[in-house]
């Protein structure tokens, strides 16, 4: 399993249908956050004190990271699983040629 690429179907299936990020995706997300933070610090330091301060940038969304401190309710988990099931069925139907 460890020798498979992060975007392989086997690793995705074992991860509840969520593809694992590649090293490049993780690095680019971290780089995006660093540049955004530096830009924010620069704007904050050079802004007029009489005007409103710029808002802190939001971090780059990381679909592979579980949200911290957010417990998923059973109904939310059921909805997510149902959506994943429908997606798998739709992909299967496309692969079989039943739908375009």
C-alpha positions in Angstrom: 0.0 0.0 0.0 2.8 2.4 0.8 4.3 2.1 -2.7 1.0 3.2 -4.4 0.7 6.8 -5.5 -1.5 9.1 -3.4 -4.0 9.4 -6.2 -4.4 5.6 -6.7 -7.9 4.2 -6.5 -7.0 1.8 -3.8 -5.7 4.5 -1.4 -8.6 6.7 -2.2 -11.1 3.9 -1.5 -9.4 3.2 1.9 -9.7 6.8 2.7 -13.5 6.9 2.4 -13.3 8.2 -1.2 -11.2 11.2 -0.3 -8.0 11.4 -2.4 -4.8 11.8 -0.5 -2.9 15.0 -1.2 0.4 14.8 -3.1 3.5 16.3 -1.6 3.3 19.1 -4.1 -0.3 19.9 -3.0 0.7 20.1 0.7 3.7 22.2 -0.1 1.8 24.6 -2.3 -1.0 25.0 0.3 1.7 25.9 2.9 3.4 28.2 0.5 0.1 30.0 -0.3 -0.5 30.5 3.4 3.0 31.8 4.0 2.7 34.3 1.1 -0.8 35.4 2.1 0.4 36.0 5.7 3.4 38.0 4.6 1.3 40.1 2.3 -1.1 40.7 5.2 1.7 41.7 7.5 3.1 44.1 4.9 -0.4 45.7 4.4 -0.9 45.9 8.2 2.4 47.6 8.7 1.9 50.1 5.9 -1.7 50.9 6.5 -3.0 54.2 7.7 -3.7 54.1 11.5 -6.9 56.1 11.0 -8.4 53.5 8.6 -9.6 50.0 9.4 -7.0 47.3 9.5 -6.9 44.6 6.8 -8.5 41.3 7.8 -6.2 38.3 8.5 -6.2 36.0 5.5 -8.0 32.7 5.6 -5.9 29.6 5.3 -5.9 27.6 2.0 -8.6 25.0 2.2 -7.2 21.6 2.9 -9.7 18.9 2.0 -7.4 16.2 3.4 -7.3 17.7 6.9 -10.1 16.9 9.4 -11.5 20.1 10.9 -10.3 20.4 14.5 -12.9 20.7 17.2 -15.8 20.0 15.0 -17.6 16.8 15.9 -19.8 15.5 13.1 -23.3 14.7 14.0 -24.8 11.3 13.0 -27.2 13.0 10.6 -24.3 14.9 8.9 -22.3 11.7 8.7 -25.3 9.9 7.1 -25.7 12.8 4.6 -22.0 12.7 3.7 -22.0 8.9 3.2 -25.2 9.1 1.1 -23.5 11.8 -1.1 -20.4 9.6 -1.5 -22.5 6.6 -2.4 -24.4 8.6 -5.1 -21.1 9.9 -6.5 -19.7 6.4 -6.7 -22.9 5.2 -8.4 -22.7 8.1 -10.9 -19.0 7.4 -11.7 -19.8 3.7 -12.2 -22.7 4.5 -14.5 -20.4 6.9 -16.5 -17.7 4.2 -16.7 -20.3 1.6 -17.9 -21.6 4.0 -20.5 -25.2 4.2 -19.1 -24.9 8.0 -18.8 -22.7 10.6 -20.5 
